[in-house]
Amino acid sequence: MKISDRIRYVGVNDHEKALFEGLWPLPFGVSYNSYLVVDEKIALIDTVEGEFSEEFFGKIREEIGDRPIDYLIVNHMEPDHSSSMEFIRSRYPDISIVTNAKAVPMIAGYYGITDNIITIKEGERLPLGSCGLTFYMDPMVHWPETMVTWLDEEKTLFSADAFGTFGAVDGDCRDSAGAGLCGWLGTGQNTFSAFKSEMTRYYSNIVGKYSVPVQNALKKLSGLAIERICSTHGPVWEKQIPEVISLYDRLSRYEGERGVCIVYASMYGNTALAAKALEVELIKKGIPYAIHDVARESLSYAYRDAFMFDTLAVGSPTYNNEIFPPVAAFMNGLCTRCMKNRRFLAFGSYTWAGGSVKLMNEKAKALGFELISDGVAFAQGYSPDKVQFPEF
Ligand code: FEO
């Protein structure tokens, strides 16, 4: 697909994989994006997941026919972008891999490739003819070797995972053409609105732990006059770049929108009844909210809304004197993601000795959350007179 005279999209859509990274559901699929920069020399920027190698090669051939590819730029070594590397080398034996020093041992470790590698440094430029590629290190967004590639003549940033999103992009992948999230929106719709939820889920699930490096990257890249973002997942952003950068900036500053993310799990339904009573209160007050039973759904969605909203209400029964395991996993995931800046309420039932509310409060305090109250612990069965929630 032609993005410009120089830039061609040769990525693929994956509608088969159930779990990204073996963990995160993909109800709308995912794209693995790769790009050709065509000049006197040709550069291929990143590859795609290995099972799509033949389809990928077909797309490359559609764009450049029999011309050889001179360079494979490796911005990021995670296998969703690197596992067609050996295949590409088999089709283009003279291709040179261009990457940074941190990626070199990973290339050897994953694929046993040690030859024909050009190692570049921060700010180095690779001329292609009428244009050139400049490389900037982008460590921990989302692996240590990650870098981005800048094509100044097109004001285009090849951003690796940064600004990526879940969701396949069938059809025209440019937001300027109204790219839609597969299964939701067709052309002519607002691409950012269509992808905002899946972009937030992608960020919170995959990149959220690395929010400080994301902030560092945003500062570093702020000097570039970006007119196009070519990420490794999701649409090519041309029209809604401010919205996309603003969302990544807000998420990486842990700034939530006004609203409550209710997360709970329940053994015999009493903590669930309390969660649903809280939901009704929020509806009556017109406060935006989301609610997740993490014993029955992937944590993926709870993390999305924990990043989305400024308040967390977490419900857990006391189980073996501890937090109920699915909720404990959620709380641990917040710690892993270094979550900050949240208002917090714990609630939950117990039978003979409480503990879960106190333990959740301790975790929340360790993260610097503001406790809305000491929490709402109630003995045995739920009833409205036992469970009084504080003002939100
Ligand atoms: Fe899409 Fe970090 O790989």
Boltz pocket constraint, residues with backbone or C-beta under 6 A from the ligand:
constraints:
  - pocket:
      binder: B
      contacts: [[A, 76], [A, 78], [A, 80], [A, 81], [A, 142], [A, 143], [A, 161], [A, 232], [A, 233]]
      max_distance: 6.0
